[in-house]
């Protein structure tokens, strides 16, 4: 039987003394580099949308990855984004891969940017979803601090944090929530220690590298880049996507209507159409 999001087994590999969990499946004969997924705050492999992962797996291999200490991975969670990015690079090289495409969502987008910046020969194409650059605008809505930090987030937290405000957006959120819980063998939740480590990493990501030209470092990233956000991101303000689009030399920007932090989950078919075209063009 062909593997998919719901059936592919969790595998483990030793990276720097830590037992790292991952899942890998898809069309290995398509001639495309594998696509590495880097997840949001506290998120594990089962926080991705099966429509998204299986849809992209039709044209390439996809690799879901839990960083050090996250969910089913061993080791101590990192407290700096650059360390997370270096871990991801070491993981890719441990798998024997010379080049990948990378997709980062939210905190995973911070990692994807640093991975591409710090290991440029490893990354062919870059996808940044609901995220921002170092030193970007941190002005999240106040209720985010409660909803995102809840020990066991519930549907209403994801609805507020990730989706738009309309009835149609709520319907899309409920459909995503159902898809997300279809897999029988689910990742365990990440520990409180992971949350604390990632909050510290986020705080260390906020300062600008330069007040005169804060996003100059982005102009050295030459990889074709896909940027997506919702029109009203309550977690990482949408303006950060414009900062990236203006400074990454080969970027294209998509803003989806009536949507928030996770526009790709609200409009999965639209996202698949745009993403597959970007990755194959």
C-alpha positions in Angstrom: 0.0 0.0 0.0 1.3 3.5 -0.9 2.2 5.4 2.3 0.5 8.7 3.0 0.1 11.2 5.9 -2.2 8.8 7.9 -0.1 5.6 7.4 3.5 6.4 7.0 5.5 5.3 10.1 7.4 7.5 12.4 11.1 6.9 11.9 14.1 8.0 14.1 17.6 9.0 13.4 20.5 10.0 15.6 21.5 13.6 15.1 24.3 14.9 17.4 23.3 12.4 20.1 19.6 13.1 20.0 17.0 10.7 18.7 15.1 12.7 16.1 11.6 11.8 14.9 10.5 12.2 11.3 8.1 10.9 8.7 9.0 10.6 5.0 6.9 9.6 2.0 5.9 10.8 -1.5 6.9 10.7 -5.1 10.6 10.0 -5.0 10.7 9.5 -8.8 9.5 13.0 -9.7 13.1 14.4 -9.9 12.3 17.1 -7.3 14.3 17.7 -4.1 12.4 16.5 -0.9 10.4 19.2 0.9 11.2 19.6 4.6 8.5 20.9 6.8 9.3 23.0 9.9 6.4 23.5 12.3 4.9 26.3 14.5 5.3 26.9 18.2 5.2 23.6 20.1 3.8 21.9 17.0 4.7 18.3 16.0 4.2 16.2 12.9 0.4 15.8 13.5 -0.2 19.5 13.5 0.1 19.6 9.7 -2.9 19.3 7.4 -3.0 15.9 5.6 -4.5 17.6 2.5 -1.4 19.8 2.4 1.2 17.2 3.0 -0.3 14.5 0.8 -1.1 17.0 -2.0 2.5 18.2 -2.1 3.8 14.6 -1.8 2.2 13.8 -5.2 5.1 15.7 -6.9 8.0 15.0 -4.5 9.0 13.4 -1.3 7.9 15.3 1.8 9.6 15.1 5.2 7.9 16.0 8.5 10.4 16.7 11.2 10.4 17.2 15.0 13.3 19.2 16.2 15.3 18.4 19.3 13.1 17.8 22.3 9.8 18.4 20.4 6.9 15.9 20.7 8.4 12.4 19.9 12.0 13.6 19.4 14.6 13.2 22.2 17.2 15.7 23.4 16.8 19.1 25.0 14.9 21.7 23.1 16.9 24.6 21.7 16.6 28.2 23.0 17.9 29.9 19.8 16.5 29.9 16.3 20.0 29.6 14.8 20.6 26.4 16.8 17.3 25.0 15.6 18.3 25.8 12.0 21.7 24.2 12.4 20.0 21.1 13.8 17.7 20.9 10.8 20.7 21.2 8.5 22.5 18.4 10.4 19.3 16.2 10.2 19.1 16.7 6.4 22.8 15.8 6.0 22.3 12.8 8.2 19.7 11.5 5.8 22.3 11.8 3.0 20.5 14.6 1.2 22.5 17.2 -0.7 19.7 19.6 -1.4 16.1 20.2 -0.2 13.3 22.6 -0.6 12.1 23.9 2.8 8.7 25.0 4.1 8.5 26.8 7.4 5.3 27.9 9.2 5.3 30.5 12.0 8.3 29.7 14.3 9.2 27.1 11.7 9.5 30.0 9.2 12.0 31.7 11.5 14.0 28.4 11.3 13.6 28.1 7.5 14.9 31.6 7.0 17.9 31.0 9.2 18.5 27.5 7.6 18.6 29.1 4.2 20.8 32.1 5.4 23.3 29.9 7.3 23.4 26.9 4.9 22.6 28.4 1.5 24.0 25.4 -0.6 21.5 23.1 1.1 18.3 24.9 0.1 17.0 25.1 -3.4 13.6 26.9 -2.8 12.2 28.5 0.3 8.5 28.7 1.5 7.6 31.0 4.4 4.0 30.8 5.8 2.6 33.1 8.5 6.1 34.2 9.6 8.5 37.1 9.6 12.1 38.2 9.6 14.5 38.9 12.4 13.7 42.2 13.9 10.2 42.3 12.4 7.0 43.9 13.9 6.2 41.9 17.1 2.8 43.6 17.7 0.6 40.5 18.2 -2.9 40.9 19.6 -3.0 40.6 23.4 -5.3 37.5 23.6 -2.6 35.6 21.6 -0.5 35.3 24.8 -3.3 33.3 26.5 -4.5 31.2 23.6 -1.0 30.2 22.3 0.4 29.4 25.8 -2.6 27.3 27.0 -1.1 23.9 28.2 -3.6 22.0 26.1 -4.9 24.2 23.3 -8.5 23.6 22.2 -10.3 24.1 18.9 -11.4 27.6 19.9 -7.7 28.6 20.4 -6.8 27.4 16.9 -9.8 29.1 15.4 -8.8 32.4 16.9 -5.1 32.1 16.3 -5.1 30.6 12.8 -8.3 31.5 10.9 -10.4 34.4 9.8 -13.4 35.8 11.5 -16.3 34.9 9.1 -18.7 31.9 9.3 -16.9 30.5 6.2 -13.6 30.7 8.0 -15.0 28.9 11.0 -16.3 26.2 8.7 -12.8 25.8 7.2 -11.3 25.6 10.6 -13.7 22.8 11.7 -12.8 20.9 8.5 -9.1 21.3 9.2 -9.5 20.2 12.8 -11.2 17.0 11.7 -8.5 16.3 9.1 -5.8 16.9 11.6 -7.1 14.3 14.0 -7.6 11.5 11.4 -4.3 9.8 12.0 -4.4 7.0 14.6 -0.8 7.0 15.7 -0.5 10.6 16.9 2.6 12.4 18.2 2.6 13.1 21.9 2.3 16.8 22.9 5.4 18.8 23.4 6.4 19.3 27.0 6.2 22.6 29.0 10.0 22.7 28.7 9.7 23.0 24.9 7.3 25.8 25.2 9.6 27.7 27.6 12.6 27.1 25.3 10.8 28.3 22.2 9.4 31.4 23.9 13.0 32.3 24.8 14.1 31.6 21.2 11.3 33.9 20.0 12.4 36.7 22.3 16.0 36.4 21.1 14.7 36.6 17.5 13.0 40.0 18.1 16.0 42.4 18.2 17.1 43.9 14.9 20.5 43.2 13.5 20.8 46.8 12.5 18.6 49.8 13.2 19.7 51.6 10.0 18.9 48.7 7.7 17.3 45.9 9.8 16.5 43.5 6.9 19.7 43.8 5.0 20.6 40.2 5.8 17.6 39.1 3.7 19.1 40.5 0.5 21.8 37.9 0.6 19.2 35.1 0.4 19.0 34.4 -3.4 16.7 31.3 -3.4 13.3 31.6 -5.0 11.0 32.3 -2.1 7.2 31.8 -1.7 5.6 34.0 1.1 2.1 33.5 2.2 0.0 35.1 4.9 -3.6 35.9 5.8 -4.9 39.4 5.5 -5.1 39.7 9.3 -2.5 37.6 11.1 -3.0 38.2 14.9 0.2 36.4 15.9 2.9 37.6 13.5 1.5 40.8 11.9 0.9 40.5 8.1 3.2 43.5 7.5 6.1 41.3 8.2 5.4 39.4 5.0 5.7 42.6 3.1 9.1 43.3 4.8 10.3 39.9 3.6 8.9 40.4 0.1 10.6 43.8 -0.3 14.0 42.5 0.8 14.3 38.9 -0.4 15.5 39.3 -4.0 13.5 36.5 -5.6 10.3 36.5 -3.5 6.7 36.4 -4.5 4.0 37.3 -2.0 0.5 35.8 -1.6 -2.1 37.4 0.8 -5.3 35.3 1.2 -8.6 37.1 2.1 -10.6 36.6 5.3 -7.8 34.6 6.8 -5.2 34.8 9.6 -2.0 33.2 10.7 -2.6 29.8 8.9 -4.0 30.8 5.5 -2.8 27.5 4.0 -5.1 25.6 6.4 -8.1 27.8 5.6 -7.6 27.6 1.8 -5.8 24.2 1.3 -6.8 23.7 -2.3 -5.8 27.3 -3.3 -2.5 26.9 -1.4 -1.8 23.6 -3.1 -2.3 25.1 -6.5 0.0 28.0 -5.8 2.6 25.9 -3.9 2.9 23.1 -6.5 3.3 25.7 -9.3 6.0 27.5 -7.4 8.0 24.3 -6.5 7.9 23.0 -10.1 8.3 26.2 -12.2 
